[in-house]
Each structure stands twice: as structure tokens, then as C-alpha cells.
Amino acid sequence: MSNNELRQLQKRVNDVNLELLKLINERGKLIQDIEQAKGSQGIHHNDPARVRKMLDTIHEHNHGPFEKSTIEHIFKEIFKAGLELNKNDHRKALLVSRKCKAENTIINIRGKQIGDNKQHFIFGPCAVESYEQVAAVASAMKEKGLKLLRGGAYKPRTSPYDFQGLGIEGLKILKRIADEYDMAVISEIVNAADLNMAVNYIDVIQIGSRNMQNFELLKAAGGIHKPILLKRGLAATIEEFINAAEYIMSQGNDQIILCERGIRTYETATRNTLDISAVPLLKQETHLPVFVDVTHSTGRKDLLLPAAKAAMAIGADGVMAEVHPDPAVALSDSAQQMDLKQFDHFFNELVNSNFVRI
């Protein structure tokens, strides 16, 4: 074979590559049209029998040189690419995405504009134990000009024998504190049936990590007119976290704060592993405010301040941490809650750092 003949064959390969590219893109557009037509007819599933029929037809017309297994692998990848194409199109249309809304969502919580390019703080005890306990923390916060107070009235716990919270009595205590100290109060609700009751007592509904994929609770939260603080699940991916927020927004409630609280890994030096990269990722992918819970992510009081500085430096809209007037007697998470003196040092160090915008 001459050099000229070799070059002609190579040119023909290049031409075939372009023909294949054109046909693959043409097929992709047809798949998009098919999926759109199926969606308008309420069809939201793929037909495995049709896939098998297409493969059988391809095999009937395959005369080599490729083996049957090779051809099947190639076309399965083409089929898979078509499905991914539609998946990507759906992702682009997410209501929580920057592609859907370019500007930041601003959430007004008793005069605090969350998502306004300033940084905010949520403090309070792990669990509401008494009026006096929460009032002591609220008083310390008020002296610092802070207005966002957290406290668990319902406590989902690993052991059924651990303190589960005061329930509605805890919500009533939070409501009293909110009125007396001019605070906005945040508490977790674990049962969709309690949401309509809870909105009468608290300013922000928290959906905790264990309930991030409680889809009925997410949908119910989307139907109320209260801000939602949604925590990332124990081992949730960023995509799963974003889609959990989409469940809420798809029901009409766009007042959502995302909260990175650490994920479970093989590391045992901290309670969880703080995924600090989640902050810029979530800020790029969504238009929602992003907080970091430094208490649950580290589980160590000696790491709260550096973790909070890291969160602020990387662009978080705020930090959440737990404070208790006497952690030694706390009914839950006693080892990781700051006392009032530690809280004073933590806050002063944080606001005097170069990372905070307030």
C-alpha cells in the first residue's frame, strides 16, 4: 500500500468520525423530543423491552468486523448518554439552581436579611430544657446584638432511651423567649403533621440531617409560609442535598437556607467531617443562602473557632453553633456545647477576624 493510499484511508476515518458525530447528536435531539412528548403524556419511565428490541435489530444488521459483545457495549453507552442528556436538561431546570435564578435569594427573618452578602449567626442550646436555660443564652446573645436563636424542641436521637425533647412545651418556651427578647427562633420539626402547629411558635422550621430525605416532610414544608433551614444528610451528596431543597421549592416555598453540618466518613477524630468545599459549590449551583453548623460537623469545642473562620473565609452566609449555660448538665450533646464564657470568647474572636462581613 502506498503512502497516498494510507492517507486516503486515514482521511476516510476522519470523515466517518464526523459522520458518526453528526448522527450521534441527531439521535440525542430525537431522544430529547421523545422525552418531551412522553412528559406531555404523563409517561415518566423508560421501556426496557424497547431497548432490547433496538439491540436485537442492531445485532441482526451487524456483519462485522466487531463482535456482538463489542457492538452491544458501544450502543449501550450511546443509550446511556441519551438518558444522561435528559437528566442534565432536568438539572438545568431546577428551581433552586442559578440557571433558573441568577440573583441571590434574600430571606427576611425578623429584620435580618439572610443572603444579603453579610454574615449572620445562629446560636442556642442543643435542646430546650427549661425557660431559664434558654433565657440565659438569649440574654447573652442580646448583649451582642444577635437575634437568631436555635433550640431543639423535638430531638431525633440514635437511642430511643435518650432525651427526645420537650415537644410542644419546648416550642412554647421558644415563643416566649422570642417575644421577650425580640429573637427569631429556630427549631427542628420531625413530623409533617406538626408543621401547621409549629408555625404558630417559631420563625424558622429546621429539617435535620436525619430527615433530609424524608420526602413527605419536605413536600409538606414546601406548602407552608415559613423559612426552612435544611441540613445536609449524614452521608448525602451535594446533588442529593440540592434535590432535597428542590422538593421544598417545587411546592411553592422558596425561603430555604442550606446548612452544611458535616458528613460521615471513616475519620474518627471529629464527630463528622466538615465538607468545607460544599459552601462554594452550593453557592455556585444554587441561589440559596448557605450556613455551616460547626458544632455538629466537628463535635469538638477546640475546633469550633477555626472551623467557623474557615466557613466565613470561604463565603458562608452564616455560622451555627450550640451554646448552653451549663453544658455539664445538658440533657443532650453536653461535650460539644460552649458555655457562656466560651461563647463570649468564640464570638469576639470570630467578629474581630478578617473573614467576617457584618
JOMONOR-V934790 format. One record per residue. N is the residue number from 0. RES is the residue in one letter. OMEGA is omega in whole degrees, -180 to 180 (* if undefined). D_FIRST is the distance of its C-alpha to the first C-alpha in Angstrom with 2 decimals. Layout:
<<N & RES & OMEGA & D_FIRST> <N & RES & OMEGA & D_FIRST>>
//
This chain:
<<0 & M & -179 & 0.00> <1 & S & 177 & 3.78> <2 & N & -180 & 6.70> <3 & N & 179 & 8.20> <4 & E & 178 & 6.24> <5 & L & 180 & 6.84> <6 & R & 178 & 10.26> <7 & Q & 178 & 10.90> <8 & L & 179 & 10.58> <9 & Q & 177 & 12.79> <10 & K & 180 & 15.08> <11 & R & 176 & 15.48> <12 & V & 178 & 16.54> <13 & N & 179 & 18.99> <14 & D & 179 & 20.32> <15 & V & 177 & 20.86> <16 & N & -179 & 22.68> <17 & L & 176 & 24.99> <18 & E & 178 & 25.56> <19 & L & 179 & 26.50> <20 & L & 180 & 28.77> <21 & K & -178 & 30.48> <22 & L & 179 & 31.06> <23 & I & 178 & 32.34> <24 & N & 176 & 34.79> <25 & E & 178 & 35.81> <26 & R & 179 & 36.55> <27 & G & 178 & 38.52> <28 & K & 177 & 40.68> <29 & L & 178 & 41.36> <30 & I & 177 & 42.47> <31 & Q & 179 & 44.80> <32 & D & 179 & 46.29> <33 & I & -179 & 46.79> <34 & E & 177 & 48.51> <35 & Q & 178 & 50.73> <36 & A & 178 & 51.72> <37 & K & 180 & 52.44> <38 & G & 180 & 54.54> <39 & S & 178 & 56.63> <40 & Q & 179 & 57.34> <41 & G & 179 & 58.33> <42 & I & -175 & 55.34> <43 & H & 179 & 54.29> <44 & H & 178 & 52.24> <45 & N & -174 & 48.81> <46 & D & 180 & 48.41> <47 & P & -180 & 46.60> <48 & A & 178 & 46.65> <49 & R & 178 & 44.64> <50 & V & 179 & 42.03> <51 & R & 179 & 41.77> <52 & K & 178 & 41.50> <53 & M & 179 & 38.62> <54 & L & 179 & 36.75> <55 & D & 179 & 37.47> <56 & T & 179 & 36.13> <57 & I & -180 & 32.89> <58 & H & 180 & 32.50> <59 & E & -177 & 33.16> <60 & H & 179 & 30.24> <61 & N & -179 & 27.80> <62 & H & 176 & 25.25> <63 & G & 11 & 22.98> <64 & P & -178 & 20.92> <65 & F & 176 & 23.70> <66 & E & 179 & 26.86> <67 & K & -178 & 30.18> <68 & S & 180 & 31.55> <69 & T & 179 & 28.72> <70 & I & -179 & 29.07> <71 & E & 179 & 32.85> <72 & H & -179 & 32.69> <73 & I & -176 & 30.57> <74 & F & 175 & 32.93> <75 & K & 177 & 36.02> <76 & E & 177 & 35.04> <77 & I & 178 & 34.64> <78 & F & -179 & 38.06> <79 & K & 179 & 39.57> <80 & A & 177 & 38.35> <81 & G & 178 & 40.15> <82 & L & 179 & 43.33> <83 & E & 179 & 43.12> <84 & L & 179 & 42.70> <85 & N & 176 & 46.02> <86 & K & 179 & 47.60> <87 & N & 178 & 46.74> <88 & D & 179 & 48.15> <89 & H & -179 & 51.34> <90 & R & 180 & 51.61> <91 & K & -175 & 51.43> <92 & A & -179 & 54.42> <93 & L & -179 & 56.66> <94 & L & -179 & 60.11> <95 & V & -171 & 60.38> <96 & S & 175 & 57.16> <97 & R & 179 & 56.93> <98 & K & 179 & 54.72> <99 & C & -180 & 57.69> <100 & K & -173 & 60.27> <101 & A & -175 & 59.43> <102 & E & 180 & 62.92> <103 & N & 170 & 64.70> <104 & T & 178 & 67.05> <105 & I & -178 & 70.59> <106 & I & -179 & 72.98> <107 & N & 178 & 76.72> <108 & I & -179 & 78.68> <109 & R & 176 & 82.34> <110 & G & 176 & 81.56> <111 & K & -179 & 78.59> <112 & Q & -178 & 75.41> <113 & I & -177 & 72.63> <114 & G & -175 & 69.23> <115 & D & -179 & 70.76> <116 & N & 168 & 68.85> <117 & K & -177 & 71.87> <118 & Q & -172 & 72.10> <119 & H & -174 & 74.58> <120 & F & 174 & 76.03> <121 & I & 179 & 77.00> <122 & F & 176 & 79.41> <123 & G & -177 & 81.73> <124 & P & 176 & 82.49> <125 & C & -178 & 80.14> <126 & A & 172 & 82.76> <127 & V & -178 & 85.89> <128 & E & 179 & 88.72> <129 & S & 176 & 91.79> <130 & Y & -177 & 92.93> <131 & E & -180 & 94.13> <132 & Q & -178 & 90.81> <133 & V & 180 & 88.75> <134 & A & 179 & 91.43> <135 & A & 178 & 91.27> <136 & V & -180 & 87.55> <137 & A & 180 & 88.02> <138 & S & 178 & 90.76> <139 & A & 178 & 88.58> <140 & M & -178 & 85.78> <141 & K & 177 & 88.16> <142 & E & -179 & 89.35> <143 & K & 180 & 85.80> <144 & G & -178 & 85.36> <145 & L & -175 & 82.99> <146 & K & -176 & 83.06> <147 & L & -175 & 80.31> <148 & L & 178 & 81.72> <149 & R & 175 & 80.03> <150 & G & -177 & 81.73> <151 & G & 174 & 80.81> <152 & A & 175 & 83.20> <153 & Y & -174 & 80.93> <154 & K & 172 & 79.14> <155 & P & -174 & 76.38> <156 & R & 180 & 76.55> <157 & T & 179 & 74.58> <158 & S & 177 & 77.79> <159 & P & -178 & 80.06> <160 & Y & 177 & 83.03> <161 & D & -180 & 82.28> <162 & F & -175 & 84.01> <163 & Q & -180 & 82.55> <164 & G & -178 & 84.24> <165 & L & 179 & 87.38> <166 & G & -175 & 85.72> <167 & I & 177 & 87.62> <168 & E & 176 & 90.28> <169 & G & 177 & 87.60> <170 & L & 179 & 86.52> <171 & K & 177 & 90.16> <172 & I & 179 & 90.45> <173 & L & 178 & 87.37> <174 & K & 179 & 88.84> <175 & R & 178 & 92.12> <176 & I & -180 & 90.35> <177 & A & -178 & 88.32> <178 & D & -175 & 91.53> <179 & E & -175 & 93.61> <180 & Y & -178 & 91.05> <181 & D & -179 & 89.09> <182 & M & 166 & 85.91> <183 & A & -173 & 82.86> <184 & V & -175 & 82.36> <185 & I & 179 & 79.20> <186 & S & -177 & 79.18> <187 & E & 173 & 76.86> <188 & I & -174 & 77.27> <189 & V & -176 & 75.76> <190 & N & -179 & 76.91> <191 & A & -179 & 75.99> <192 & A & -178 & 79.50> <193 & D & -174 & 81.02> <194 & L & -177 & 79.20> <195 & N & 175 & 81.71> <196 & M & -174 & 84.51> <197 & A & -177 & 82.83> <198 & V & 178 & 82.31> <199 & N & -174 & 86.10> <200 & Y & -173 & 86.18> <201 & I & -175 & 83.03> <202 & D & -179 & 81.00> <203 & V & 176 & 77.51> <204 & I & 174 & 76.18> <205 & Q & 170 & 74.05> <206 & I & -172 & 71.50> <207 & G & -175 & 70.86> <208 & S & -178 & 67.76> <209 & R & -178 & 68.66> <210 & N & -177 & 68.84> <211 & M & 178 & 65.79> <212 & Q & 169 & 64.21> <213 & N & -167 & 67.47> <214 & F & 177 & 66.17> <215 & E & 176 & 69.50> <216 & L & 179 & 71.21> <217 & L & -179 & 68.52> <218 & K & 178 & 68.92> <219 & A & 178 & 72.69> <220 & A & 177 & 72.51> <221 & G & -178 & 70.53> <222 & G & 179 & 73.49> <223 & I & -178 & 76.10> <224 & H & 176 & 76.89> <225 & K & 174 & 76.80> <226 & P & -180 & 74.28> <227 & I & 171 & 72.18> <228 & L & -175 & 71.15> <229 & L & 180 & 68.17> <230 & K & 178 & 67.28> <231 & R & -180 & 63.86> <232 & G & -175 & 63.69> <233 & L & -179 & 63.81> <234 & A & -176 & 60.07> <235 & A & 172 & 58.87> <236 & T & 177 & 55.62> <237 & I & -180 & 55.79> <238 & E & 178 & 54.32> <239 & E & 179 & 57.01> <240 & F & 180 & 59.67> <241 & I & 180 & 58.61> <242 & N & 174 & 58.56> <243 & A & 176 & 62.04> <244 & A & 179 & 63.25> <245 & E & 176 & 61.56> <246 & Y & -180 & 63.70> <247 & I & -176 & 66.76> <248 & M & -180 & 65.65> <249 & S & 178 & 64.44> <250 & Q & 173 & 68.10> <251 & G & -179 & 69.34> <252 & N & -179 & 70.32> <253 & D & -179 & 68.31> <254 & Q & -173 & 70.71> <255 & I & 172 & 68.60> <256 & I & 177 & 68.48> <257 & L & -179 & 65.71> <258 & C & 172 & 66.74> <259 & E & -177 & 64.50> <260 & R & 179 & 66.58> <261 & G & 179 & 64.20> <262 & I & -178 & 61.99> <263 & R & 176 & 62.18> <264 & T & 178 & 59.83> <265 & Y & -179 & 60.09> <266 & E & -179 & 62.11> <267 & T & -179 & 65.83> <268 & A & 177 & 67.21> <269 & T & -179 & 67.86> <270 & R & 173 & 68.93> <271 & N & 177 & 65.62> <272 & T & 180 & 62.71> <273 & L & 178 & 63.09> <274 & D & -175 & 59.78> <275 & I & 179 & 60.46> <276 & S & 179 & 57.02> <277 & A & -176 & 58.15> <278 & V & 179 & 60.42> <279 & P & 177 & 57.87> <280 & L & -180 & 55.49> <281 & L & 178 & 58.28> <282 & K & 178 & 59.40> <283 & Q & -174 & 55.92> <284 & E & -178 & 55.25> <285 & T & 177 & 58.77> <286 & H & -174 & 61.67> <287 & L & 174 & 64.23> <288 & P & -178 & 66.38> <289 & V & 175 & 65.41> <290 & F & 174 & 67.97> <291 & V & 175 & 67.63> <292 & D & -176 & 70.06> <293 & V & 180 & 70.43> <294 & T & -177 & 72.98> <295 & H & -179 & 70.97> <296 & S & -178 & 67.70> <297 & T & -176 & 69.19> <298 & G & -177 & 72.38> <299 & R & -178 & 73.68> <300 & K & -180 & 76.28> <301 & D & -180 & 75.09> <302 & L & -176 & 71.69> <303 & L & -176 & 72.99> <304 & L & 178 & 73.36> <305 & P & 178 & 69.97> <306 & A & 179 & 68.24> <307 & A & 178 & 70.16> <308 & K & 178 & 69.28> <309 & A & 179 & 65.61> <310 & A & 180 & 65.86> <311 & M & -178 & 67.55> <312 & A & -176 & 65.19> <313 & I & 171 & 62.12> <314 & G & 178 & 63.68> <315 & A & 177 & 65.66> <316 & D & 180 & 68.31> <317 & G & 180 & 70.78> <318 & V & 174 & 71.72> <319 & M & 177 & 73.62> <320 & A & -176 & 75.68> <321 & E & -179 & 78.56> <322 & V & -179 & 82.10> <323 & H & -179 & 85.17> <324 & P & 179 & 88.71> <325 & D & -175 & 88.93> <326 & P & -176 & 85.58> <327 & A & -179 & 87.23> <328 & V & -180 & 88.95> <329 & A & -178 & 86.15> <330 & L & 177 & 85.55> <331 & S & 175 & 81.76> <332 & D & -176 & 79.25> <333 & S & -173 & 82.05> <334 & A & -172 & 79.88> <335 & Q & -179 & 77.55> <336 & Q & 176 & 80.08> <337 & M & 168 & 81.52> <338 & D & -173 & 85.29> <339 & L & 178 & 86.89> <340 & K & 178 & 87.02> <341 & Q & 178 & 83.35> <342 & F & -180 & 82.55> <343 & D & 179 & 84.45> <344 & H & -179 & 82.50> <345 & F & -175 & 79.13> <346 & F & -180 & 79.76> <347 & N & 179 & 81.13> <348 & E & -177 & 78.23> <349 & L & -176 & 75.72> <350 & V & 178 & 77.20> <351 & N & 177 & 77.68> <352 & S & -179 & 74.04> <353 & N & -172 & 71.60> <354 & F & -169 & 69.53> <355 & V & 175 & 72.01> <356 & R & -180 & 72.35> <357 & I & * & 75.68>>
//
